[in-house]
């Protein structure tokens, strides 16, 4: 047997649970908006790195965006990578994103040593395992592996324009 009071309590608890879920989802929405605005503000506050910034301290560049204009290419390293000549004594590795590679292929352009480029992207830490993965994935040709610059960071380019 069921009594009339049990049905009312179940309905009331269901309504309270739905309201609690709604309040929780609203709270999550508000918190995610604060995270997005904080990230956007941080990106606006930091100007993009230049070639001089990277040359001065490649380790401090990690985690930042870089915008390098009119920089000569020291050498092409393969289908997906090349080295920039930041100075006479320093070459800096650039790995192209798949989108950047596809855009260059669509225009029939390749990056070779001696070219001058505009490059934009994010700077990441470079270590031996990452460099080995570039070779295994075919971004750097096996024959060019010895030409990969030894540095603590690299640029993952999402935009490459060859002049």
Secondary structure, 3 states (H helix, E strand, C coil): CCCHHHHHHHHHHHHHHHHHHHHHHHHHHHHHHHHHHHHHHHHHHCCCECHHHHHHCCCCCCCCEEEEEEEEEEEECCCCEEEEECCCCCEEEEEECHHHHHHHHHHCCCCCCCCEEEEEEEEEECCHHHHHHHHHHCCCCHHHHHHCCCCCEEEEEEEEEEC
